[in-house]
Amino acid sequence: MIREIPRNPIGGIPLLVVLPLAFVGNFVGFAWAFDNGLNVLGVTGIVIGLTLVFLMFGFFMVNPNEGKVLQLFGEYRGTARTPGLRWANPFLWKRAVSLRIRNFETGKLKVNDNRGNPVEIGCVVVWRVVDTAEAVFCVDDYENFVHVQSESALRNLATGYAYDAHIDDEKCLVGHTQEVSDQLKVEIQDRLAEAGLEVMEARISHLAYSPEIAAAMLQRQQASAVVAARQKIVEGAVGMVETALDMLKERHVIELDDERRAAMVSNLLVVLCSGGHTQPVVNTGSLYQ
């Protein structure tokens, strides 16, 4: 594996002053040599002038949060990260690599969840380059590598979880968003580490059932909600009936035998658990008629 080698080239500001002055001085000497018939010195001045012009091609700029990967005839020679005007061997090939934080959003991927239900899922990945040498030399195109591997990790993650939980303590895509996002970050980082890239954050940006089953799943969710609500109502109604019977007994309001107690419990549960308004029936006879 190729690892990044820090390199700090020569500052370009001093040379930006020295080289033009040397070029002007050489031009003046070249002109004087030919005027005086000193052809050998004139030829030497031409060679020096061409050399100075060639050295001017060694200047390059390093922007903030940017690295310049330096190669000499195909051999990696280091990465310059110090911002400013720099100078290095003109034969060095210089490639800029951005170190800024970038984000990437996948499209809406259609995958099957843990139960085989087709779902649509998408995510946002926040990443950056931490090793310029690996990013440039270990993969062909590190930006495309991020896109492909992020989608691959997202597909693999979605198949390991159900869309929503049917039983208690079951992890699902809907109910455990933070845990799913943390797991997604780990999976993407494992895939991108060999390319010198760091995943700073990964989170689910879109999650829904596929259109062909969305209506059926909505009915199931509505049915589950109705069942849960009814269960809560029954639990509350039983508690209210128990409290009412205990209060009647403590205050000696009325003495009920088992048959009448069962009838009272039945009536109270009907009133409390009914989905609509109950219609009272007034008994004008005795307690048992």
Protein Blocks (a to p, Z undefined) as FASTA:
>chain_A
ZZddddddddfklmmmmmmmmmmmmmmmmmmmmmnopaklmmmmmmmmmmmmmmmmmgcc
ddehiacdddeehiafbjcfbgcjddddfklccddddfbdcdddddddddddfkopacdd
ddddddddfblklmmmmpmblmlmmmmmmmmmmmmmmmmpcfbdcbehiacfklmmmlmm
mmmmmmmmmmmmmnopacfbdcdfbdcddfklmmmmmmmmmmmmmmmmmmmmmmmmmmmm
mmmmmmmmmnomaccdfklmmmmmmmmmmmmmpcbdcdddddfbdfkZZ
